[in-house]
Structures are given as C-alpha cells and as structure tokens.
Amino acid sequence: MITERQGERLTDWLDAVRQDDLPSLHTLAVGIDRDLGAVIAGLTLPWNSGVIEGHLNRTKTLKRQKFGCAGFQLLRRRVLLTP
C-alpha cells in the first residue's frame, strides 16, 4: 500500500485492524481516522515535503548551534550562505 501508492486500500486495512484483537493497532487506527483525507493523500499522491523538511532541519540546526552566542544577523548570514 505504501510503496505502490495505493492509499485507497487504507479504509479496508483500517477495518481489518478494528476486527483484530490488538489494542495498540486500534489506537493507531483512531489516530489515522482523525485525519483520514490527509493520510490517504500522502499514500496516493506523488508529492512530498522532503526538500522543505531538509531546509527546516538545517536552519534549526544552525539556530541551535548559535543560540545565545550571536544575534539574528549572524544567523541570517549562516542560513543564506550555507550550501
């Protein structure tokens, strides 16, 4: 379902999980139900936010390295000049 982008099968999988006697999977199913549309879209659509997440992670790392040691101008320069 994940590797073949078959998100439409998710509801069948959730029904099977609810019928099993595995409480931890029941909790997972409830969490997925809260945002079912987004989860199905994530399993179906070809787009992802990997590039953006990488930039955010890099920016947060730079911020943590300089936290308390320098002002915003140095942080800005590091973010803009880092490859």
Helices and strands as residue ranges (DSSP letters): G 7-9, H 10-19, H 23-34, H 36-44, H 50-66, H 72-81
